[in-house]
């Protein structure tokens, strides 16, 4: 029975992860702010939520794979924050935002101080580097309670771009970690990351004047 449930969980995880990758292309290529862009973004977030839930079930009841679980947490965190940034814009975070930030912080602390990464991880430096990246996201988001309204107004679009593309790149990395052999490490993680950074730079540059007041 346990093995059957494990297989169902894996199939659900892979199905929604694959769907998230397919849907995730649409926010990148569609016209920004239009219905298809917004709808595909919401579907993407829902798919990533199922991916996180199945990863959590897998970690708790079946097999804990620390690096891939951490990537899944970061994918959900960045996609959630990217979506919420679009909704909040210059407004302060709400309770749900603080709750997710707290969970992100707890996850990072667990990877630094609780889990035995030496025994469980396929690449200890990569796990710690990913943990530091997630911590940087969390620390920046905690700062939103104190940043000026003007700063939030000017930065929300870049924040949205950075988080969503980071989420999508992390999803590709997680898929590569599941599908490709460990011999492809670290390139299976580095290549999607580099492409993601290039896309971030492109979209940030493309929309650099978007929030400036129209004269």
DRENKOLLUM-229500 format. One record per residue (C-alpha): residue number from 1; residue in one letter; chain; x, y, z. Coordinates in Angstrom, 2 decimals, m for minus. Layout:
% DRENKOLLUM-229500
<node seq="NUM" type="A" mol="A" c1="X" c2="Y" c3="Z"/>
...
//
This chain:
% DRENKOLLUM-229500
<node seq="1" type="X" mol="A" c1="0.00" c2="0.00" c3="0.00"/>
<node seq="2" type="X" mol="A" c1="2.79" c2="2.41" c3="0.91"/>
<node seq="3" type="X" mol="A" c1="4.59" c2="1.74" c3="m2.35"/>
<node seq="4" type="X" mol="A" c1="1.38" c2="2.39" c3="m4.31"/>
<node seq="5" type="X" mol="A" c1="0.86" c2="5.70" c3="m2.53"/>
<node seq="6" type="X" mol="A" c1="4.49" c2="6.56" c3="m3.19"/>
<node seq="7" type="X" mol="A" c1="4.04" c2="5.92" c3="m6.92"/>
<node seq="8" type="X" mol="A" c1="0.84" c2="7.99" c3="m7.02"/>
<node seq="9" type="X" mol="A" c1="2.66" c2="10.83" c3="m5.26"/>
<node seq="10" type="X" mol="A" c1="5.57" c2="10.64" c3="m7.72"/>
<node seq="11" type="X" mol="A" c1="3.26" c2="10.59" c3="m10.75"/>
<node seq="12" type="X" mol="A" c1="1.31" c2="13.57" c3="m9.41"/>
<node seq="13" type="X" mol="A" c1="4.54" c2="15.42" c3="m8.68"/>
<node seq="14" type="X" mol="A" c1="5.94" c2="14.79" c3="m12.17"/>
<node seq="15" type="X" mol="A" c1="2.65" c2="15.56" c3="m13.91"/>
<node seq="16" type="X" mol="A" c1="2.13" c2="18.93" c3="m12.26"/>
<node seq="17" type="X" mol="A" c1="5.84" c2="19.76" c3="m12.50"/>
<node seq="18" type="X" mol="A" c1="5.77" c2="19.11" c3="m16.23"/>
<node seq="19" type="X" mol="A" c1="2.55" c2="21.10" c3="m16.57"/>
<node seq="20" type="X" mol="A" c1="4.12" c2="23.97" c3="m14.64"/>
<node seq="21" type="X" mol="A" c1="7.07" c2="24.02" c3="m17.05"/>
<node seq="22" type="X" mol="A" c1="4.77" c2="24.06" c3="m20.08"/>
<node seq="23" type="X" mol="A" c1="2.46" c2="26.72" c3="m18.62"/>
<node seq="24" type="X" mol="A" c1="5.42" c2="28.70" c3="m17.33"/>
<node seq="25" type="X" mol="A" c1="6.53" c2="29.57" c3="m20.84"/>
<node seq="26" type="X" mol="A" c1="3.36" c2="31.58" c3="m21.51"/>
<node seq="27" type="X" mol="A" c1="4.00" c2="34.39" c3="m19.01"/>
<node seq="28" type="X" mol="A" c1="7.43" c2="34.81" c3="m20.62"/>
<node seq="29" type="X" mol="A" c1="6.30" c2="35.00" c3="m24.23"/>
<node seq="30" type="X" mol="A" c1="2.78" c2="36.45" c3="m23.93"/>
<node seq="31" type="X" mol="A" c1="1.94" c2="40.15" c3="m23.90"/>
<node seq="32" type="X" mol="A" c1="2.40" c2="41.42" c3="m20.38"/>
<node seq="33" type="X" mol="A" c1="m0.68" c2="42.47" c3="m18.44"/>
<node seq="34" type="X" mol="A" c1="m3.10" c2="40.77" c3="m20.82"/>
<node seq="35" type="X" mol="A" c1="m5.56" c2="38.00" c3="m19.92"/>
<node seq="36" type="X" mol="A" c1="m3.45" c2="35.07" c3="m21.17"/>
<node seq="37" type="X" mol="A" c1="m0.43" c2="36.37" c3="m19.27"/>
<node seq="38" type="X" mol="A" c1="m2.35" c2="36.73" c3="m16.03"/>
<node seq="39" type="X" mol="A" c1="m4.26" c2="33.46" c3="m16.38"/>
<node seq="40" type="X" mol="A" c1="m1.19" c2="31.40" c3="m17.23"/>
<node seq="41" type="X" mol="A" c1="0.62" c2="32.96" c3="m14.27"/>
<node seq="42" type="X" mol="A" c1="m2.14" c2="31.89" c3="m11.87"/>
<node seq="43" type="X" mol="A" c1="m2.24" c2="28.36" c3="m13.34"/>
<node seq="44" type="X" mol="A" c1="1.55" c2="28.19" c3="m13.01"/>
<node seq="45" type="X" mol="A" c1="1.36" c2="29.13" c3="m9.32"/>
<node seq="46" type="X" mol="A" c1="m1.32" c2="26.48" c3="m8.68"/>
<node seq="47" type="X" mol="A" c1="0.77" c2="23.81" c3="m10.41"/>
<node seq="48" type="X" mol="A" c1="3.83" c2="24.79" c3="m8.38"/>
<node seq="49" type="X" mol="A" c1="1.69" c2="24.57" c3="m5.22"/>
<node seq="50" type="X" mol="A" c1="0.81" c2="20.95" c3="m6.04"/>
<node seq="51" type="X" mol="A" c1="4.48" c2="20.24" c3="m6.77"/>
<node seq="52" type="X" mol="A" c1="5.41" c2="21.58" c3="m3.33"/>
<node seq="53" type="X" mol="A" c1="2.64" c2="19.59" c3="m1.62"/>
<node seq="54" type="X" mol="A" c1="3.69" c2="16.32" c3="m3.26"/>
<node seq="55" type="X" mol="A" c1="7.36" c2="17.05" c3="m2.49"/>
<node seq="56" type="X" mol="A" c1="6.41" c2="17.61" c3="1.15"/>
<node seq="57" type="X" mol="A" c1="4.47" c2="14.35" c3="1.23"/>
<node seq="58" type="X" mol="A" c1="7.43" c2="12.57" c3="m0.32"/>
<node seq="59" type="X" mol="A" c1="9.86" c2="14.03" c3="2.21"/>
<node seq="60" type="X" mol="A" c1="7.65" c2="13.21" c3="5.21"/>
<node seq="61" type="X" mol="A" c1="6.41" c2="9.74" c3="4.29"/>
<node seq="62" type="X" mol="A" c1="8.64" c2="8.23" c3="1.61"/>
<node seq="63" type="X" mol="A" c1="12.12" c2="9.50" c3="0.65"/>
<node seq="64" type="X" mol="A" c1="13.76" c2="12.79" c3="1.57"/>
<node seq="65" type="X" mol="A" c1="15.98" c2="14.20" c3="m1.19"/>
<node seq="66" type="X" mol="A" c1="17.31" c2="17.40" c3="0.36"/>
<node seq="67" type="X" mol="A" c1="18.53" c2="19.30" c3="m2.68"/>
<node seq="68" type="X" mol="A" c1="15.46" c2="18.67" c3="m4.84"/>
<node seq="69" type="X" mol="A" c1="13.14" c2="19.42" c3="m1.91"/>
<node seq="70" type="X" mol="A" c1="14.99" c2="22.68" c3="m1.26"/>
<node seq="71" type="X" mol="A" c1="14.71" c2="23.63" c3="m4.94"/>
<node seq="72" type="X" mol="A" c1="10.97" c2="22.91" c3="m4.81"/>
<node seq="73" type="X" mol="A" c1="10.56" c2="25.13" c3="m1.75"/>
<node seq="74" type="X" mol="A" c1="12.48" c2="27.94" c3="m3.44"/>
<node seq="75" type="X" mol="A" c1="10.46" c2="27.55" c3="m6.65"/>
<node seq="76" type="X" mol="A" c1="7.21" c2="27.88" c3="m4.70"/>
<node seq="77" type="X" mol="A" c1="8.53" c2="30.72" c3="m2.55"/>
<node seq="78" type="X" mol="A" c1="9.73" c2="32.84" c3="m5.48"/>
<node seq="79" type="X" mol="A" c1="6.62" c2="32.16" c3="m7.59"/>
<node seq="80" type="X" mol="A" c1="4.34" c2="33.03" c3="m4.65"/>
<node seq="81" type="X" mol="A" c1="6.23" c2="36.22" c3="m3.86"/>
<node seq="82" type="X" mol="A" c1="6.32" c2="37.14" c3="m7.55"/>
<node seq="83" type="X" mol="A" c1="2.55" c2="36.75" c3="m7.75"/>
<node seq="84" type="X" mol="A" c1="1.95" c2="38.65" c3="m4.52"/>
<node seq="85" type="X" mol="A" c1="4.29" c2="41.47" c3="m5.56"/>
<node seq="86" type="X" mol="A" c1="2.11" c2="41.99" c3="m8.62"/>
<node seq="87" type="X" mol="A" c1="m0.97" c2="42.18" c3="m6.39"/>
<node seq="88" type="X" mol="A" c1="0.49" c2="44.38" c3="m3.66"/>
<node seq="89" type="X" mol="A" c1="2.71" c2="46.70" c3="m5.70"/>
<node seq="90" type="X" mol="A" c1="3.52" c2="49.61" c3="m3.34"/>
<node seq="91" type="X" mol="A" c1="1.47" c2="48.21" c3="m0.44"/>
<node seq="92" type="X" mol="A" c1="3.00" c2="46.45" c3="2.58"/>
<node seq="93" type="X" mol="A" c1="2.98" c2="42.66" c3="2.92"/>
<node seq="94" type="X" mol="A" c1="m0.04" c2="41.12" c3="4.62"/>
<node seq="95" type="X" mol="A" c1="m0.34" c2="38.23" c3="7.06"/>
<node seq="96" type="X" mol="A" c1="m0.17" c2="35.56" c3="4.35"/>
<node seq="97" type="X" mol="A" c1="3.03" c2="37.10" c3="2.98"/>
<node seq="98" type="X" mol="A" c1="4.61" c2="37.14" c3="6.43"/>
<node seq="99" type="X" mol="A" c1="3.55" c2="33.54" c3="7.01"/>
<node seq="100" type="X" mol="A" c1="5.25" c2="32.35" c3="3.79"/>
<node seq="101" type="X" mol="A" c1="8.34" c2="34.41" c3="4.65"/>
<node seq="102" type="X" mol="A" c1="8.46" c2="32.72" c3="8.05"/>
<node seq="103" type="X" mol="A" c1="8.19" c2="29.26" c3="6.46"/>
<node seq="104" type="X" mol="A" c1="11.00" c2="30.18" c3="4.06"/>
<node seq="105" type="X" mol="A" c1="13.19" c2="31.24" c3="6.99"/>
<node seq="106" type="X" mol="A" c1="12.43" c2="28.05" c3="8.92"/>
<node seq="107" type="X" mol="A" c1="13.37" c2="25.99" c3="5.86"/>
<node seq="108" type="X" mol="A" c1="16.73" c2="27.74" c3="5.52"/>
<node seq="109" type="X" mol="A" c1="17.52" c2="27.33" c3="9.23"/>
<node seq="110" type="X" mol="A" c1="16.66" c2="23.63" c3="9.03"/>
<node seq="111" type="X" mol="A" c1="19.12" c2="23.14" c3="6.17"/>
<node seq="112" type="X" mol="A" c1="21.88" c2="24.93" c3="8.07"/>
<node seq="113" type="X" mol="A" c1="21.35" c2="23.50" c3="11.55"/>
<node seq="114" type="X" mol="A" c1="19.09" c2="20.42" c3="11.49"/>
<node seq="115" type="X" mol="A" c1="19.56" c2="18.23" c3="8.43"/>
<node seq="116" type="X" mol="A" c1="22.70" c2="16.14" c3="8.02"/>
<node seq="117" type="X" mol="A" c1="23.60" c2="17.39" c3="4.56"/>
<node seq="118" type="X" mol="A" c1="26.89" c2="15.44" c3="4.50"/>
<node seq="119" type="X" mol="A" c1="25.01" c2="12.14" c3="4.47"/>
<node seq="120" type="X" mol="A" c1="21.90" c2="13.09" c3="2.52"/>
<node seq="121" type="X" mol="A" c1="22.94" c2="15.60" c3="m0.14"/>
<node seq="122" type="X" mol="A" c1="24.38" c2="14.80" c3="m3.53"/>
<node seq="123" type="X" mol="A" c1="26.25" c2="18.11" c3="m3.50"/>
<node seq="124" type="X" mol="A" c1="26.76" c2="19.85" c3="m0.18"/>
<node seq="125" type="X" mol="A" c1="28.12" c2="23.15" c3="m1.62"/>
<node seq="126" type="X" mol="A" c1="25.18" c2="23.39" c3="m4.05"/>
<node seq="127" type="X" mol="A" c1="22.70" c2="22.79" c3="m1.22"/>
<node seq="128" type="X" mol="A" c1="24.25" c2="25.49" c3="0.96"/>
<node seq="129" type="X" mol="A" c1="24.51" c2="27.93" c3="m1.94"/>
<node seq="130" type="X" mol="A" c1="20.82" c2="27.39" c3="m2.75"/>
<node seq="131" type="X" mol="A" c1="19.99" c2="27.88" c3="0.93"/>
<node seq="132" type="X" mol="A" c1="21.86" c2="31.21" c3="0.93"/>
<node seq="133" type="X" mol="A" c1="19.93" c2="32.33" c3="m2.17"/>
<node seq="134" type="X" mol="A" c1="16.62" c2="31.46" c3="m0.50"/>
<node seq="135" type="X" mol="A" c1="17.75" c2="33.28" c3="2.64"/>
<node seq="136" type="X" mol="A" c1="18.55" c2="36.38" c3="0.57"/>
<node seq="137" type="X" mol="A" c1="15.02" c2="36.30" c3="m0.88"/>
<node seq="138" type="X" mol="A" c1="13.51" c2="35.99" c3="2.60"/>
<node seq="139" type="X" mol="A" c1="15.62" c2="38.79" c3="4.13"/>
<node seq="140" type="X" mol="A" c1="14.73" c2="41.14" c3="1.28"/>
<node seq="141" type="X" mol="A" c1="11.04" c2="40.34" c3="1.71"/>
<node seq="142" type="X" mol="A" c1="11.14" c2="41.00" c3="5.45"/>
<node seq="143" type="X" mol="A" c1="12.52" c2="44.41" c3="4.55"/>
<node seq="144" type="X" mol="A" c1="9.29" c2="45.24" c3="2.70"/>
<node seq="145" type="X" mol="A" c1="7.74" c2="46.09" c3="6.04"/>
<node seq="146" type="X" mol="A" c1="10.23" c2="48.98" c3="6.31"/>
<node seq="147" type="X" mol="A" c1="11.03" c2="50.10" c3="2.74"/>
<node seq="148" type="X" mol="A" c1="9.49" c2="53.41" c3="1.69"/>
<node seq="149" type="X" mol="A" c1="6.27" c2="53.38" c3="m0.31"/>
<node seq="150" type="X" mol="A" c1="8.11" c2="55.19" c3="m3.10"/>
<node seq="151" type="X" mol="A" c1="10.76" c2="52.48" c3="m3.25"/>
<node seq="152" type="X" mol="A" c1="8.10" c2="49.75" c3="m3.38"/>
<node seq="153" type="X" mol="A" c1="6.28" c2="51.64" c3="m6.13"/>
<node seq="154" type="X" mol="A" c1="9.42" c2="51.87" c3="m8.26"/>
<node seq="155" type="X" mol="A" c1="10.69" c2="48.35" c3="m7.60"/>
<node seq="156" type="X" mol="A" c1="7.64" c2="46.07" c3="m7.74"/>
<node seq="157" type="X" mol="A" c1="7.91" c2="45.32" c3="m11.47"/>
<node seq="158" type="X" mol="A" c1="11.59" c2="44.33" c3="m11.27"/>
<node seq="159" type="X" mol="A" c1="10.75" c2="42.31" c3="m8.16"/>
<node seq="160" type="X" mol="A" c1="8.00" c2="40.50" c3="m10.05"/>
<node seq="161" type="X" mol="A" c1="10.28" c2="39.78" c3="m13.02"/>
<node seq="162" type="X" mol="A" c1="13.15" c2="38.52" c3="m10.86"/>
<node seq="163" type="X" mol="A" c1="10.98" c2="36.23" c3="m8.72"/>
<node seq="164" type="X" mol="A" c1="8.95" c2="34.64" c3="m11.50"/>
<node seq="165" type="X" mol="A" c1="11.94" c2="33.95" c3="m13.75"/>
<node seq="166" type="X" mol="A" c1="13.94" c2="32.69" c3="m10.75"/>
<node seq="167" type="X" mol="A" c1="11.05" c2="30.36" c3="m9.96"/>
<node seq="168" type="X" mol="A" c1="10.90" c2="29.06" c3="m13.52"/>
<node seq="169" type="X" mol="A" c1="14.68" c2="28.55" c3="m13.65"/>
<node seq="170" type="X" mol="A" c1="14.56" c2="26.69" c3="m10.33"/>
<node seq="171" type="X" mol="A" c1="11.80" c2="24.47" c3="m11.69"/>
<node seq="172" type="X" mol="A" c1="13.97" c2="23.57" c3="m14.69"/>
<node seq="173" type="X" mol="A" c1="16.88" c2="22.83" c3="m12.34"/>
<node seq="174" type="X" mol="A" c1="14.67" c2="20.56" c3="m10.22"/>
<node seq="175" type="X" mol="A" c1="13.45" c2="18.73" c3="m13.33"/>
<node seq="176" type="X" mol="A" c1="17.03" c2="18.29" c3="m14.54"/>
<node seq="177" type="X" mol="A" c1="18.03" c2="16.96" c3="m11.14"/>
<node seq="178" type="X" mol="A" c1="15.26" c2="14.36" c3="m11.33"/>
<node seq="179" type="X" mol="A" c1="15.67" c2="13.34" c3="m14.96"/>
<node seq="180" type="X" mol="A" c1="19.40" c2="13.63" c3="m15.68"/>
<node seq="181" type="X" mol="A" c1="22.12" c2="11.48" c3="m14.18"/>
<node seq="182" type="X" mol="A" c1="24.28" c2="12.95" c3="m11.41"/>
<node seq="183" type="X" mol="A" c1="27.23" c2="12.92" c3="m13.82"/>
<node seq="184" type="X" mol="A" c1="25.67" c2="15.97" c3="m15.48"/>
<node seq="185" type="X" mol="A" c1="26.12" c2="17.94" c3="m12.26"/>
<node seq="186" type="X" mol="A" c1="26.77" c2="20.81" c3="m11.84"/>
<node seq="187" type="X" mol="A" c1="26.02" c2="21.82" c3="m15.46"/>
<node seq="188" type="X" mol="A" c1="22.40" c2="20.62" c3="m15.27"/>
<node seq="189" type="X" mol="A" c1="21.96" c2="23.28" c3="m12.57"/>
<node seq="190" type="X" mol="A" c1="24.31" c2="25.95" c3="m13.89"/>
<node seq="191" type="X" mol="A" c1="22.93" c2="26.19" c3="m17.43"/>
<node seq="192" type="X" mol="A" c1="19.28" c2="26.89" c3="m16.45"/>
<node seq="193" type="X" mol="A" c1="20.53" c2="29.36" c3="m13.84"/>
<node seq="194" type="X" mol="A" c1="22.65" c2="31.27" c3="m16.35"/>
<node seq="195" type="X" mol="A" c1="19.79" c2="31.36" c3="m18.88"/>
<node seq="196" type="X" mol="A" c1="17.48" c2="32.58" c3="m16.11"/>
<node seq="197" type="X" mol="A" c1="19.82" c2="35.43" c3="m15.19"/>
<node seq="198" type="X" mol="A" c1="20.07" c2="36.45" c3="m18.84"/>
<node seq="199" type="X" mol="A" c1="16.28" c2="36.51" c3="m19.15"/>
<node seq="200" type="X" mol="A" c1="16.02" c2="38.58" c3="m15.97"/>
<node seq="201" type="X" mol="A" c1="18.51" c2="41.09" c3="m17.36"/>
<node seq="202" type="X" mol="A" c1="16.63" c2="41.22" c3="m20.66"/>
<node seq="203" type="X" mol="A" c1="13.18" c2="41.84" c3="m19.17"/>
<node seq="204" type="X" mol="A" c1="14.43" c2="44.29" c3="m16.54"/>
<node seq="205" type="X" mol="A" c1="16.10" c2="46.29" c3="m19.32"/>
<node seq="206" type="X" mol="A" c1="13.07" c2="46.01" c3="m21.61"/>
<node seq="207" type="X" mol="A" c1="10.66" c2="47.40" c3="m18.99"/>
<node seq="208" type="X" mol="A" c1="13.06" c2="49.86" c3="m17.36"/>
<node seq="209" type="X" mol="A" c1="10.82" c2="52.83" c3="m18.26"/>
<node seq="210" type="X" mol="A" c1="7.49" c2="51.11" c3="m17.64"/>
<node seq="211" type="X" mol="A" c1="6.84" c2="52.64" c3="m14.21"/>
<node seq="212" type="X" mol="A" c1="8.13" c2="56.11" c3="m14.98"/>
<node seq="213" type="X" mol="A" c1="5.48" c2="58.85" c3="m14.96"/>
<node seq="214" type="X" mol="A" c1="4.17" c2="59.64" c3="m18.44"/>
<node seq="215" type="X" mol="A" c1="4.90" c2="63.25" c3="m19.45"/>
//
